[in-house]
Amino acid sequence: MRNCAIVLTVPIYIFGAAYVVSPLMGWHLDTESMVAWFGALPVGVRVAVKGVWGFAFCFHVMHGLRHLVWDTGMMLSNKQVTVSGWIGLGISVLGTVGLILW
């Protein structure tokens, strides 16, 4: 789960820092430029980017919720942990497909 957090946050921090210094450097990182840039990418690249980010996001959210359930003392037997892991993985895949199609 930590790897998903890294995949999600490191690029956001890098982009945030670049966004802050972009006026000083003459870079165009406004929303219109970013949307135009992403829209100009080939469809396969856009789907891959959405897939990687979407899965990392969905997986992180689902398994974060799983840990919150565990914090209540529920779903802690070996079988329940395994089942909840597979359910979380399945919902993450479905959520990723939904985000790609959106």
C-alpha positions as CSV (number, residue, x, y, z in Angstrom):
1,M,0.0,0.0,0.0
2,R,2.9,2.4,0.6
3,N,4.0,2.0,-3.0
4,C,0.6,3.2,-4.1
5,A,1.0,6.3,-1.9
6,I,4.4,6.9,-3.4
7,V,3.1,6.5,-7.0
8,L,0.3,9.0,-6.2
9,T,2.2,11.6,-4.1
10,V,5.7,12.0,-5.6
11,P,4.5,13.3,-9.0
12,I,2.0,15.5,-7.3
13,Y,4.7,17.1,-5.2
14,I,7.0,17.5,-8.3
15,F,4.2,19.1,-10.3
16,G,3.2,21.3,-7.4
17,A,6.8,22.6,-7.0
18,A,7.0,23.2,-10.8
19,Y,3.6,25.0,-10.7
20,V,4.8,27.3,-8.1
21,V,8.0,28.3,-9.9
22,S,6.5,28.2,-13.4
23,P,5.8,31.9,-13.6
24,L,9.4,32.7,-12.8
25,M,10.7,30.2,-15.3
26,G,8.3,31.1,-18.1
27,W,6.7,27.7,-18.2
28,H,3.0,27.3,-19.1
29,L,1.5,25.0,-16.5
30,D,-2.0,26.5,-16.5
31,T,-5.0,24.2,-16.7
32,E,-5.6,24.9,-20.4
33,S,-2.1,24.0,-21.4
34,M,-2.1,20.8,-19.3
35,V,-5.4,19.7,-20.8
36,A,-4.2,20.4,-24.3
37,W,-1.0,18.5,-23.6
38,F,-2.7,15.5,-22.2
39,G,-5.3,15.5,-25.0
40,A,-2.6,15.5,-27.6
41,L,-1.1,12.3,-26.2
42,P,-1.8,9.0,-28.1
43,V,-4.8,7.1,-26.8
44,G,-2.7,4.2,-25.6
45,V,-0.6,6.5,-23.5
46,R,-3.6,8.3,-22.0
47,V,-5.2,4.9,-21.1
48,A,-1.9,3.7,-19.6
49,V,-1.5,6.9,-17.5
50,K,-5.1,6.7,-16.3
51,G,-4.8,3.0,-15.6
52,V,-1.7,3.4,-13.5
53,W,-2.9,6.4,-11.6
54,G,-6.4,5.1,-11.3
55,F,-5.4,1.7,-10.0
56,A,-3.0,3.2,-7.5
57,F,-5.7,5.6,-6.3
58,C,-8.5,3.0,-6.1
59,F,-6.2,0.4,-4.4
60,H,-5.0,2.9,-1.9
61,V,-8.6,4.0,-1.0
62,M,-10.0,0.5,-0.8
63,H,-7.2,-0.9,1.3
64,G,-7.2,2.2,3.5
65,L,-10.9,1.5,4.2
66,R,-10.0,-2.1,4.9
67,H,-7.5,-0.9,7.5
68,L,-10.1,1.3,9.1
69,V,-12.4,-1.7,9.4
70,W,-9.5,-3.6,11.1
71,D,-9.0,-0.7,13.5
72,T,-12.5,-1.5,14.8
73,G,-11.5,-5.1,15.6
74,M,-13.5,-6.6,12.8
75,M,-12.5,-8.9,9.9
76,L,-9.3,-10.0,11.6
77,S,-9.4,-13.8,11.0
78,N,-7.1,-15.2,8.4
79,K,-10.0,-16.1,6.1
80,Q,-11.7,-12.7,6.5
81,V,-8.4,-10.9,5.8
82,T,-7.9,-13.0,2.6
83,V,-11.5,-12.4,1.4
84,S,-11.3,-8.7,2.2
85,G,-8.0,-8.4,0.3
86,W,-9.5,-10.1,-2.8
87,I,-12.7,-8.0,-2.6
88,G,-10.6,-4.8,-2.3
89,L,-8.5,-5.9,-5.3
90,G,-11.6,-6.6,-7.3
91,I,-13.2,-3.2,-6.5
92,S,-9.9,-1.5,-7.3
93,V,-9.9,-3.1,-10.7
94,L,-13.6,-2.1,-11.3
95,G,-12.9,1.4,-10.1
96,T,-9.9,1.7,-12.4
97,V,-11.9,0.7,-15.4
98,G,-14.5,3.3,-14.4
99,L,-11.9,6.0,-14.1
100,I,-10.4,5.0,-17.5
101,L,-13.7,5.2,-19.2
102,W,-14.7,8.5,-17.5
